[in-house]
């Protein structure tokens, strides 16, 4: 019964009626184990434990978590801690957020764009970096951004983007920042 159902389903993909032999042979899917689907595991002995002991407390402090959640992070196995640090460093390196831009620096960039909007790759990169920072930085970073008037600045830049055509990528980056703000509250 199951084989008949599979055969009729496969015939739909190959457009062959199940009763017709046809020149095309229907291949049944094989359920063999593929080596590319194996799960790779970190070896605890191969990890740099000294770096992990230095960097993990900084990482946890940046998250602004409650003491219970901090405790649960510290109780994670060493592989999980290493994975969390690695993912965070990839995000920071990709968007150049390795502590290089503070909330005040982002506010300076936004105020410059409010005064005179320039369409450059650097501006677009900064707007995208801001949206990533609002998603990944600590809660205190988001609170500072709101306190410094970041929402009004983003709104003004978005209105500038709406006035002229061709600024769709800039508007998308600003909207991504708004989305990050909405998700963080």
Secondary structure as GFF3:
##gff-version 3
##sequence-region A 1 185
A	DSSP	alpha_helix	2	14	.	.	.	ID=ss1
A	DSSP	three_ten_helix	35	37	.	.	.	ID=ss2
A	DSSP	three_ten_helix	44	46	.	.	.	ID=ss3
A	DSSP	alpha_helix	49	62	.	.	.	ID=ss4
A	DSSP	alpha_helix	67	74	.	.	.	ID=ss5
A	DSSP	alpha_helix	78	94	.	.	.	ID=ss6
A	DSSP	alpha_helix	103	115	.	.	.	ID=ss7
A	DSSP	alpha_helix	121	136	.	.	.	ID=ss8
A	DSSP	alpha_helix	139	147	.	.	.	ID=ss9
A	DSSP	alpha_helix	150	163	.	.	.	ID=ss10
A	DSSP	alpha_helix	168	184	.	.	.	ID=ss11
###
